[in-house]
Amino acid sequence: MSKKDYHSLDNPPLDDHELASEDEDEEEQIDENVGKVINVAFDARPPSDSDYHGVRRLLQQLFVKQINDELSELANLIVAQDTVGCVLKQDHDETSDEENSDDSEDDDDDEDNVFAVNTVINISENQSLSCIERIISLLKTACQDNHKGDPSRMTKLLDDTSKQIGLLISERFINIPPQVALPSYKSLKSDIERAVRKKKKFNFTHLVLISKTYRAKGEGQIGDDLFYSNAEEQLFSDMCEFSFTYSVADQRDGLSDGQWDDEGGDFESLRTVMVFDASVLGHMIDKLESEIPAT
């Protein structure tokens, strides 16, 4: 997988857990970087064993406490699936000499940081794994409780043995720009097509995406005036067969799934599940190209 210079960031990428635990001096240093343009080159590559902790940290952003005990198993599954999907890491060879000099003390840590992960997991074929079992249970229950039109629709889909369901996982640090989405999804589509040609079980009929969303508190029913943490996922919402939204406000742990809720303020943290016919993946990429180009 070739290296890609994705974007220049307004702030250095920082893990939300680290932000929550830093002392006042470190927070002041972060504040000093606001508004400063830092040129960072990123390298998209297949996941490897050294990416386990970074992938797990990103999964924590998405699932919060919902599958907490099974996150390690899910991270291992993603890392082992090294022919489909990618992780985003800093490319120190391409980053400017000035920035390398400024960050020299942290180079060893940065080399192991995973800033984003984009992959798909076959949840129809991996149901023997505890993490997949928990995800399937979560999807069924959340749909039953929150999909007003047909509460059993997700259960019907997941229980249909003629269907192959892929769980899309597209997670990144909150200050990584949406421009990384286009090359990531293009790469994922190519990986899936290659895997299908090799007779691997990636010939999906449907794709499921769990999006981090939020809304202002007190605005009525969940689903009104949704905001998406990953901006590109709002573009996908018009392409899905069905969707539903549920709250994770009672499961949040500090800043584990975003920085929009400043000191527990005016926004409610949600998850929006979108179910797509797998054939629309190419249309999703076309939409990204027209709305959020990579450069």
C-alpha positions as CSV (number, residue, x, y, z in Angstrom):
1,M,0.0,0.0,0.0
2,S,1.5,3.2,-1.1
3,K,2.3,6.2,1.1
4,K,-0.1,9.1,1.0
5,D,0.4,12.7,2.2
6,Y,-3.1,13.1,3.5
7,H,-3.3,16.6,5.0
8,S,-1.8,19.3,7.2
9,L,-3.3,19.5,10.6
10,D,-4.3,22.5,12.6
11,N,-3.3,20.7,15.8
12,P,-1.1,17.7,16.5
13,P,-3.1,14.4,16.7
14,L,-3.7,13.5,20.3
15,D,-5.5,10.6,21.8
16,D,-8.7,11.5,23.7
17,H,-7.7,9.4,26.7
18,E,-4.4,11.2,26.9
19,L,-6.2,14.5,26.8
20,A,-8.4,13.6,29.7
21,S,-5.5,12.6,31.9
22,E,-2.9,15.3,31.2
23,D,-2.0,17.7,34.0
24,E,-2.4,21.5,33.7
25,D,1.1,22.2,32.4
26,E,0.5,19.8,29.5
27,E,-2.9,21.3,28.8
28,E,-1.3,24.7,28.5
29,Q,1.2,23.3,26.0
30,I,-1.7,22.0,23.9
31,D,-3.4,25.4,24.1
32,E,-0.3,27.1,22.8
33,N,-0.5,24.9,19.6
34,V,-4.1,26.0,18.7
35,G,-4.0,27.8,15.4
36,K,-0.5,26.5,14.6
37,V,-0.2,24.7,11.3
38,I,1.8,21.5,11.6
39,N,2.7,19.7,8.4
40,V,2.3,16.0,9.0
41,A,2.6,13.3,6.4
42,F,0.7,10.1,6.9
43,D,1.4,6.6,5.7
44,A,-1.6,4.2,5.1
45,R,-0.4,0.6,5.6
46,P,-1.9,-2.8,6.4
47,P,-2.2,-3.3,10.2
48,S,0.5,-5.2,12.0
49,D,1.0,-6.7,15.5
50,S,2.6,-3.4,16.7
51,D,-0.7,-1.6,15.9
52,Y,-2.8,-3.6,18.4
53,H,-2.8,-1.0,21.2
54,G,-3.5,1.9,18.8
55,V,-6.4,0.0,17.1
56,R,-7.9,-0.9,20.5
57,R,-7.8,2.7,21.6
58,L,-9.7,3.8,18.5
59,L,-12.3,1.1,19.0
60,Q,-12.8,2.4,22.6
61,Q,-13.9,5.7,21.0
62,L,-16.6,4.0,19.1
63,F,-17.9,1.4,21.5
64,V,-17.2,3.2,24.7
65,K,-18.3,0.6,27.4
66,Q,-20.6,-1.4,25.2
67,I,-18.2,-4.3,24.4
68,N,-15.4,-3.2,26.8
69,D,-14.4,-6.8,27.7
70,E,-14.2,-7.9,24.1
71,L,-12.3,-4.9,22.6
72,S,-9.0,-6.8,22.8
73,E,-10.4,-9.7,20.8
74,L,-11.8,-7.3,18.2
75,A,-8.5,-5.4,17.9
76,N,-6.7,-8.7,17.4
77,L,-9.2,-9.7,14.7
78,I,-8.5,-6.4,12.8
79,V,-4.8,-6.7,13.1
80,A,-4.8,-10.3,12.0
81,Q,-6.9,-9.4,8.9
82,D,-3.9,-7.7,7.3
83,T,-5.0,-8.1,3.7
84,V,-8.1,-6.0,4.1
85,G,-8.1,-2.5,5.6
86,C,-5.5,-0.1,6.7
87,V,-4.2,2.0,9.6
88,L,-2.9,5.5,9.4
89,K,0.5,6.3,10.9
90,Q,2.8,9.2,10.8
91,D,5.4,9.1,8.0
92,H,8.5,10.4,9.6
93,D,10.4,10.3,6.4
94,E,8.0,12.7,4.7
95,T,7.3,15.0,7.7
96,S,9.2,18.3,7.6
97,D,12.7,18.5,9.2
98,E,11.4,21.3,11.4
99,E,8.6,19.2,12.8
100,N,10.8,16.2,13.3
101,S,13.2,18.4,15.2
102,D,10.4,19.8,17.4
103,D,9.1,16.3,18.2
104,S,12.4,14.5,18.5
105,E,11.7,13.6,22.1
106,D,8.5,11.8,21.2
107,D,9.6,10.1,18.0
108,D,9.7,6.6,19.6
109,D,6.1,6.9,20.8
110,D,4.8,8.5,17.6
111,E,6.1,5.7,15.5
112,D,3.7,3.3,17.2
113,N,0.7,5.7,17.2
114,V,-2.3,4.7,15.1
115,F,-4.2,7.9,14.1
116,A,-7.0,6.1,12.1
117,V,-8.2,2.7,11.1
118,N,-10.4,1.8,8.2
119,T,-11.5,-1.8,7.7
120,V,-14.5,-4.2,7.4
121,I,-15.2,-7.3,9.5
122,N,-17.4,-10.1,8.4
123,I,-19.9,-10.5,11.2
124,S,-21.8,-13.3,9.5
125,E,-18.8,-15.6,9.4
126,N,-17.2,-14.8,12.8
127,Q,-20.1,-15.3,15.1
128,S,-18.2,-17.8,17.2
129,L,-16.1,-14.9,18.5
130,S,-17.3,-13.2,21.7
131,C,-16.7,-9.7,20.3
132,I,-18.9,-10.4,17.2
133,E,-21.5,-12.0,19.4
134,R,-21.6,-8.9,21.5
135,I,-21.8,-6.6,18.5
136,I,-24.6,-8.6,17.0
137,S,-26.5,-8.5,20.3
138,L,-25.9,-4.7,20.5
139,L,-27.2,-4.1,17.0
140,K,-30.3,-6.2,17.5
141,T,-31.2,-4.6,20.9
142,A,-30.5,-1.1,19.7
143,C,-32.7,-1.6,16.7
144,Q,-35.4,-3.2,18.7
145,D,-35.5,-0.2,21.1
146,N,-35.0,2.6,18.7
147,H,-36.2,1.8,15.1
148,K,-39.8,2.9,15.2
149,G,-40.8,1.6,11.7
150,D,-39.7,-2.0,12.1
151,P,-37.9,-2.8,15.4
152,S,-37.1,-6.4,14.3
153,R,-35.5,-5.3,11.0
154,M,-31.9,-5.7,12.1
155,T,-32.6,-9.1,13.7
156,K,-34.2,-10.3,10.5
157,L,-31.2,-9.2,8.5
158,L,-28.6,-10.7,10.9
159,D,-30.4,-14.0,11.2
160,D,-30.8,-14.4,7.5
161,T,-28.2,-17.1,6.6
162,S,-28.3,-16.0,2.9
163,K,-26.8,-12.6,3.8
164,Q,-23.2,-11.7,4.3
165,I,-22.9,-8.7,6.6
166,G,-19.8,-6.6,6.8
167,L,-19.2,-4.2,9.7
168,L,-17.4,-1.1,8.5
169,I,-15.0,0.4,11.0
170,S,-13.8,3.9,10.2
171,E,-12.3,5.5,13.3
172,R,-9.8,8.3,13.7
173,F,-8.6,10.8,16.2
174,I,-11.0,13.7,16.4
175,N,-8.6,16.3,14.9
176,I,-7.7,14.2,11.9
177,P,-9.5,15.9,8.9
178,P,-12.2,14.2,6.9
179,Q,-10.0,14.3,3.8
180,V,-8.4,11.1,4.9
181,A,-11.7,9.3,4.3
182,L,-11.5,9.2,0.4
183,P,-8.2,7.4,0.0
184,S,-9.0,5.1,2.9
185,Y,-12.3,4.0,1.4
186,K,-10.8,3.7,-2.0
187,S,-8.1,1.4,-0.6
188,L,-10.7,-0.6,1.3
189,K,-12.8,-1.2,-1.8
190,S,-9.7,-2.4,-3.7
191,D,-8.8,-4.7,-0.8
192,I,-12.4,-6.2,-0.7
193,E,-12.4,-6.8,-4.5
194,R,-9.0,-8.4,-4.3
195,A,-10.1,-10.7,-1.4
196,V,-13.3,-11.7,-3.3
197,R,-11.1,-12.7,-6.3
198,K,-9.1,-14.9,-4.0
199,K,-12.3,-16.6,-2.8
200,K,-12.1,-15.1,0.7
201,K,-15.3,-14.3,2.5
202,F,-15.7,-10.6,1.8
203,N,-18.5,-10.9,-0.8
204,F,-20.9,-8.9,1.2
205,T,-24.6,-8.3,0.6
206,H,-24.8,-5.6,3.2
207,L,-22.6,-3.2,5.1
208,V,-23.2,-1.8,8.6
209,L,-21.6,1.4,9.8
210,I,-21.9,2.7,13.4
211,S,-21.3,6.4,13.4
212,K,-20.4,8.6,16.4
213,T,-23.1,11.3,16.4
214,Y,-24.4,13.9,18.8
215,R,-27.2,16.5,19.2
216,A,-28.0,19.5,21.4
217,K,-29.7,18.4,24.6
218,G,-33.4,19.1,24.9
219,E,-34.2,19.2,21.2
220,G,-36.9,16.5,21.3
221,Q,-36.6,12.9,20.1
222,I,-33.2,11.3,19.4
223,G,-32.5,11.7,15.7
224,D,-33.4,15.4,15.3
225,D,-30.6,17.7,14.1
226,L,-27.9,15.1,14.3
227,F,-24.2,16.1,14.0
228,Y,-21.6,13.6,12.9
229,S,-18.2,13.3,14.5
230,N,-16.8,12.0,11.1
231,A,-18.2,14.6,8.8
232,E,-18.2,12.3,5.7
233,E,-20.6,9.9,7.3
234,Q,-23.4,12.4,7.1
235,L,-23.1,12.2,3.3
236,F,-23.6,8.5,3.5
237,S,-26.9,8.8,5.5
238,D,-29.0,9.3,2.4
239,M,-27.7,6.1,0.8
240,C,-28.6,3.6,3.6
241,E,-31.5,1.2,3.5
242,F,-32.4,2.0,7.1
243,S,-30.9,3.6,10.2
244,F,-31.5,4.2,13.8
245,T,-29.9,6.2,16.6
246,Y,-29.4,5.4,20.3
247,S,-27.8,7.2,23.2
248,V,-24.5,6.3,24.8
249,A,-24.5,9.3,27.2
250,D,-24.6,7.0,30.2
251,Q,-21.6,5.0,29.0
252,R,-19.1,7.7,28.3
253,D,-15.8,7.8,30.0
254,G,-14.2,11.2,30.1
255,L,-13.4,12.3,26.5
256,S,-13.2,8.8,25.2
257,D,-15.5,9.4,22.2
258,G,-15.0,13.0,21.3
259,Q,-14.3,16.5,22.5
260,W,-17.6,18.2,21.5
261,D,-19.2,17.7,24.9
262,D,-17.1,20.2,26.8
263,E,-17.1,19.5,30.5
264,G,-20.3,17.5,30.1
265,G,-22.1,20.5,28.6
266,D,-24.8,20.9,26.0
267,F,-24.6,17.9,23.8
268,E,-25.7,14.3,24.1
269,S,-23.4,11.6,22.8
270,L,-25.2,9.1,20.4
271,R,-24.5,6.3,18.0
272,T,-26.2,6.1,14.6
273,V,-26.3,2.8,12.9
274,M,-26.7,2.8,9.1
275,V,-27.3,-0.3,7.0
276,F,-26.3,-0.2,3.3
277,D,-26.6,-2.6,0.3
278,A,-23.0,-3.5,-0.3
279,S,-23.2,-2.3,-3.9
280,V,-23.4,1.3,-2.8
281,L,-19.7,1.4,-1.6
282,G,-18.6,2.7,-4.9
283,H,-21.3,5.5,-4.8
284,M,-20.1,6.4,-1.3
285,I,-16.7,6.9,-2.7
286,D,-18.1,9.0,-5.6
287,K,-19.9,11.2,-3.0
288,L,-16.6,11.6,-1.1
289,E,-14.8,12.6,-4.3
290,S,-17.4,15.3,-5.1
291,E,-17.9,16.6,-1.6
292,I,-14.7,16.0,0.4
293,P,-11.8,15.6,-2.0
294,A,-8.5,14.2,-0.6
295,T,-6.5,17.3,-1.5
